[in-house]
């Protein structure tokens, strides 16, 4: 991001009460957590997780959740705030993140928002379309119908009432199909009609992105991390989740990459394909994350370059200095 653009971002907050927050994003396995911890060792920051999986209690290994030592050394927020049975949304994330940023700033510290859920970053920075609120009863009814006829049938139903949204969703994307049908049921209007209209304002946060020059480097890192998760007991973690009577594989928490593949492998009684399936799904996730990032205004650091952490810290120092935080 050009210096002038960064200055404009820094000046966008109210002068009497400047916003002290920086966003650090990147695809999975790009080194975000290590850079965030290195930053916390140098400056008075607290970390706000921007991760749609780390919010869930009991999903630890497969989400690469920070360990007890890191969480004791540096305050972390929006981790372990929900049970896997509970739903979460970009709108709720925005509300929670805004509250945490305000609280961190009130303590005289800077919020460092770190993660790979790009929808959350985009919603926080660019603002949200004003959508109808979630309706638990409507969602329950949609889930009950899906259990009977399947999500592809509900996707076909969505195509009749909201062809624009249906065209961009695969027939198995239960979470988004459910939300689109919920919006239709609650408002009588298609979800696509709400996009771009009367958006809630976003926060003017500078965004630092860790992006690889070499896709092969990232794929190697993904493989190393997934192998470490398997060695740390990912399968046993998922086996424990499957033993809970209140959890089903259709829940958003259990559709997370790694958990979905491990659950299916245990269901089939065959763990042999798990590694390759998990790697393929994680590589696809990283590809989607990079696509999201490239649509956003950001300053890029090559995470696979020599001295990448030093370059990242230097960039963060500049961003923090613009906000008077370094």
C-alpha positions, 0 to 999 in steps of 0.5 A, a space after each residue: 500500500 502506498 505511503 499516502 494511502 497508509 497515511 489516509 488510513 491512519 487519519 480516518 479515525 476520529 482525532 480525539 480518540 484515534 483507533 489503535 488497531 492493525 490487521 495481519 492476514 494471510 493464507 494458512 501456514 504463512 507465518 501469521 501467528 509467529 509474526 504476531 507473537 514476535 510483534 507482541 514481544 516488542 510492542 504493547 499489543 493484544 491479539 484478536 483472533 480473526 479465525 472462524 474455527 478458533 472460536 470453538 471450544 474443543 477444536 484445538 489441534 486442527 485449528 492451530 490454536 495458540 497454546 497455553 504458553 502463548 496465551 499466557 504470555 500475550 492476551 488473545 481474544 475471540 478464542 474458545 468463545 463458543 461451543 461447536 453446536 453454536 452458530 457464528 456470523 460475520 456480523 457477530 464477529 464485527 460486533 465482537 471485534 469492535 468491542 475488543 478493540 475498544 477495550 484494548 485501546 482503553 487499556 492504552 494498548 494496540 489491537 493486532 487482528 490476526 487470522 485467515 478468515 478473509 470474510 471477517 476482515 472484509 466485513 470489519 474493514 469494508 463494512 457489512 450489507 445490512 441483512 435481516 437478523 438470524 432467526 433460530 426457528 427458521 434455521 431449525 426448520 431449514 436444517 430439518 428439511 435438509 436432514 430429510 431431502 438433502 442440501 442439493 434439494 434445498 440448493 435447487 429451491 434456492 435457485 428458484 427464489 434467488 438464482 444469483 446467490 444459488 449460482 455462486 454456491 455449490 449444492 453442498 455449501 450447507 451454511 450459505 444455502 441455509 443463510 440465503 434461504 433464511 433471508 428469503 423466509 424472513 424478508 421475502 427478498 433474495 439475499 443478493 438484493 441486499 448486497 451493496 445496499 445501505 452498507 454499515 460503515 467499516 473500520 479504517 484498519 491498515 492491512 498487512 498481508 503475508 503472501 507467498 511468491 512461491 505456491 510450492 513453498 506454501 504447499 510444503 508448509 501446509 504439509 508440514 503443519 498438517 503432518 504435525 497436527 496428525 502427530 499431535 492427535 488430530 484424529 483422537 481429537 475428532 474421535 472425541 468430538 464424534 463421541 458427543 451426542 450433541 454434535 453432527 458433521 453438518 455443523 459449521 464448526 465440524 465443516 472446518 478443513 481437517 475436521 471434515 476430512 477426519 470425521 469422514 475418515 472415521 465414519 468410513 473406518 479408513 484413515 488411509 486417505 485422510 492425509 491426502 484429502 486433508 492436504 488437498 482441502 487445505 491447499 484449496 482453502 489457501 487458494 481461496 484466502 489469497 483470492 480474497 486478499 487480492 481483492 482488498 487494499 493491503 501492504 504485502 510482505 513475501 512470507 517465503 522471502 529470506 528474513 520475512 519475519 524481519 520485514 514483517 516487523 519493520 512493516 508493522 513498526 511503520 503501521 504502528 508508528 502512524 497510529 502513535 502506537 510504537 
